[in-house]
Amino acid sequence: MNTTLYGLTLLRNGLKYDYPFKECLAALTDLCEQSFIALGDSEDGTEKEVQKFENLTIIPTTWDMSLMGDGGKILSQQTNVALEALRKEYKTGWGFYLQTDELIHEKDFDQIKKDILAAEANGCDAIRFRYFHFWLNHNQIAISKRWYPQEIRAIKLDSNITSHGDAQGFIGQQKVYESDVHIFHYGHVRDEEKREAKQELLIKMIRPDEKFKKYKTREEKAFKKTETLPYYGPHPKWMKERITKFGDIFEMPEKEHVLIYDPRGIIDEDLKARIRTKKLEIIKKDQREALSLEPTFLEGLGFGKRIPQGMKSPIARAWSEKQRMEFLLWSKGIST
């Protein structure tokens, strides 16, 4: 059994479209024994930045523009270039895939490795991870139906699994292990001009030229209806400079006092240690001023807004009660 992790990704014109690719590669190369990147012919100096990373094998590529507008196949084709190079070098182990606007948190490294072991023990050849989709800034996440709640990001190398479509996921897996680790997706947090340019490029990758205007209008309407929840949890350490430069909060200041009604013991020692407050008080007897996930009489009558059970997608796995408690804390500006 080989549970060694090897990273893979793809990139082209990362500087031009303001991808957090340097942060992504820092996370990927820290987690993995060796990583592989299919690096498209860029026009903005991206290659020079990528060459600075150690433990990173660069596969220079030229994008086949005939694939543009064909369901995003150019993205899966490039992903498979990196995957094939990885499999040529390493026959066994696991491939860990991130797109270059995705990161993982360093606190989750150990859990990812535990999940690899659990997947092996259960005869799984792929691992599906949850998602935080940051929307317009770094302190709110999208939860609407159109946002994918989980995707495969780790696969066994000695399998027939490959990237497909627009490279959002994979095909060929036989049995999938469900991880509670989150992928941090920052693709929609950019300078507005670059964000729009990136979205236009993505539409052109997926839709034919003659349908560009139709789908751009449709996308703009859908984005205006995006439902969000506040996020004041931890960000990967590599994102600190980018987040503060953007003008967002990397770490909320401590609260003076946090009072929580938790009769079922949802808050474990891990969460208790992470709540940023000078005084944390957890009580078993209900008090009106205390934060609580417990349903109230007025909420039962349809008044008030509850923390949802999970993302709105019909395929979403429910959040744990501990995760919902974090969302409750974040909704009050309390960081964890």
Buried (B, 14 or more C-beta within 10 A) or exposed (E): EEBBBBBBBBBBBBBBBBBBBBBBBBBBBBBBEBBBBBBBEBEEEBBEBBEEBEBBBBBEBEBEEEBBBBBBBBBBBBBBBBBBBBBEEBEEBBBBBBBBBBBBBBEBBEBBBBBBEBBBEEEBBBBBBBBBBBBBBBBBBBBBBBBBBBBBBBBBBBBEBBBBBBBBBBEEBEEBBEBBBBBBBBBBBBEEEBBEBBBEBBBBBBBEEEEBEEBBEEBEEEBEEBBBBBBBBBBBBBBEEBBEEBEBBBBBEEBEEBBBBBEEEBBEEEBEEBBBBEEBEBEEEEEEEBBBBEEEEEEEEEEEEEBBEBBBBEEBBEBEBBBBBBBBBBBEEBBB
